[in-house]
Amino acid sequence: MEPVIKVDRLVKRYHKGEENAVDDISFEVNAGEFFAFLGPNGAGKTTTISILTTILSKTEGTVTIVGHDVEREAKQVRECIGILFQNHSVDLELTFEENIRLHVSLYGIYGYRPFYRLMPTEYKQRIESLAEMMGIHDSLFKKLKTFSGGMKRKVEIVRSLMHQPRVLFLDEPTQGLDASSRRSFWEHMQKVRREENVTLFLTTHYLAEAEDADTVCMIHRGKIAMSGSPNEMKRILMLERSMELDADDRCALKSELSEFKVEFMEISNGFKVKYQQQTPQLLLSQINTPLTKLNVMQPTLEEAYMHLMVRKDKEGEQNVDSGKGA
Ligand SMILES: Nc1ncnc2c1ncn2[C@@H]1O[C@H](COP(=O)(O)OP(=O)(O)OP(=O)(O)O)[C@@H](O)[C@H]1O
């Protein structure tokens, strides 16, 4: 099956830019995939997403979305994508429904009618089912100035889905939302994925939001630093796996741990035991001291990200130093 997003040797150099903001990157995203594009400030995420959504022109390379070239067939590309920007872009003086009606008319999805009741049945069914999916159906005819930040985001999701896009670009979609609105956003986004069968392209600084991604692509100074599933990345980066153990008889536990060929250290409430080779089960089966605490710690995507970025920064510094010596 043809990938939904195909990026081949993409380069972007801004006018007067000293370096390429995006420097020869290639990747593909398949239909229905949840793809997370991560990187530190200035890595090139917004530049890439802007090119993929036809907002910005590229310097070199090819990009196709659902088989359409982003420059030669920009109109077709726009028809099959939806975008959720970082900042709210809704009219607070209009109702939820009026905001959507204005949008669909401006984009030529449905013709404008001065009243909701005069809009086509298809429009009414679509907006009502999406509002229902987002859990904000009751607020369809309320002005947006009464909405919370999380509700405004949901209005924007409804708006981005009205034309049934194949790909939804989410550029830091939960920026500025509190923890419970962020959670609600993602619960609804899972529903969107299931029910609309849409491909998600996400950029975020909240790395926990990318833990469920099928593929994570990490960029650093315009280049792809690593890409794969979150688990593959953690494995490749050999992130430390550890357990936290404690017992009433700490001395006995410590002497048992000392006998095993594992690295451990004392922490405020017990011991932290690293287990890179052995499984936690194997290790535990060798411990006879009754335990009062057992926590098996899983490495997070955030740890993988930090590990990789520190490594890439060091490589960058070494390259600069060796350049100076030359
Ligand atoms: N209009 C512009 N003109 C010149 N340079 C730019 C322009 N926009 C971005 N850049 C540069 O291109 C590089 C990539 O920027 P970009 O905004 O794509 O990064 P980002 O990963 O989205 O960062 P952030 O997480 O802060 O949004 C940076 O070095 C930035 O300074």
The ligand as an SDF file (V2000), in Angstrom:
LIG
                    3D

 31 33  0  0  0  0  0  0  0  0999 V2000
   11.2800   32.4340    8.8360 N   0  0  0  0  0  0  0  0  0  0  0  0
   12.4850   32.0120    9.2010 C   0  0  0  0  0  0  0  0  0  0  0  0
   13.6070   32.6040    8.7110 N   0  0  0  0  0  0  0  0  0  0  0  0
   14.8360   32.1740    9.0640 C   0  0  0  0  0  0  0  0  0  0  0  0
   15.0670   31.1220    9.8780 N   0  0  0  0  0  0  0  0  0  0  0  0
   13.9860   30.4770   10.3890 C   0  0  0  0  0  0  0  0  0  0  0  0
   12.6500   30.8890   10.0860 C   0  0  0  0  0  0  0  0  0  0  0  0
   11.7860   30.0640   10.7260 N   0  0  0  0  0  0  0  0  0  0  0  0
   12.5510   29.1850   11.4050 C   0  0  0  0  0  0  0  0  0  0  0  0
   13.8670   29.4300   11.1950 N   0  0  0  0  0  0  0  0  0  0  0  0
   15.0010   28.6620   11.7440 C   0  0  0  0  0  0  0  0  0  0  0  0
   14.8770   27.3290   11.2870 O   0  0  0  0  0  0  0  0  0  0  0  0
   15.2340   26.4060   12.3130 C   0  0  0  0  0  0  0  0  0  0  0  0
   14.0870   25.4520   12.5640 C   0  0  0  0  0  0  0  0  0  0  0  0
   12.9870   26.1700   13.1150 O   0  0  0  0  0  0  0  0  0  0  0  0
   11.5710   25.5200   13.4150 P   0  0  0  0  0  0  0  0  0  0  0  0
   10.6630   26.6150   13.8390 O   0  0  0  0  0  0  0  0  0  0  0  0
   11.1570   24.6670   12.2740 O   0  0  0  0  0  0  0  0  0  0  0  0
   11.9190   24.5800   14.6670 O   0  0  0  0  0  0  0  0  0  0  0  0
   10.9340   23.8030   15.6400 P   0  0  0  0  0  0  0  0  0  0  0  0
   11.5020   22.4360   15.7830 O   0  0  0  0  0  0  0  0  0  0  0  0
    9.5510   23.8990   15.1620 O   0  0  0  0  0  0  0  0  0  0  0  0
   11.0830   24.6060   17.0050 O   0  0  0  0  0  0  0  0  0  0  0  0
    9.9750   24.8790   18.1580 P   0  0  0  0  0  0  0  0  0  0  0  0
    9.8800   23.6110   18.9330 O   0  0  0  0  0  0  0  0  0  0  0  0
   10.6140   25.9720   18.9400 O   0  0  0  0  0  0  0  0  0  0  0  0
    8.7000   25.2900   17.5050 O   0  0  0  0  0  0  0  0  0  0  0  0
   15.6210   27.2400   13.5190 C   0  0  0  0  0  0  0  0  0  0  0  0
   17.0250   27.3880   13.5230 O   0  0  0  0  0  0  0  0  0  0  0  0
   14.9490   28.5790   13.2620 C   0  0  0  0  0  0  0  0  0  0  0  0
   15.6900   29.6390   13.8490 O   0  0  0  0  0  0  0  0  0  0  0  0
  1  2  1  0
  2  3  1  0
  2  7  2  0
  3  4  2  0
  4  5  1  0
  5  6  2  0
  6  7  1  0
  6 10  1  0
  7  8  1  0
  8  9  2  0
  9 10  1  0
 10 11  1  0
 11 12  1  0
 11 30  1  0
 12 13  1  0
 13 14  1  0
 13 28  1  0
 14 15  1  0
 15 16  1  0
 16 17  2  0
 16 18  1  0
 16 19  1  0
 19 20  1  0
 20 21  2  0
 20 22  1  0
 20 23  1  0
 23 24  1  0
 24 25  2  0
 24 26  1  0
 24 27  1  0
 28 29  1  0
 28 30  1  0
 30 31  1  0
M  END
$$$$
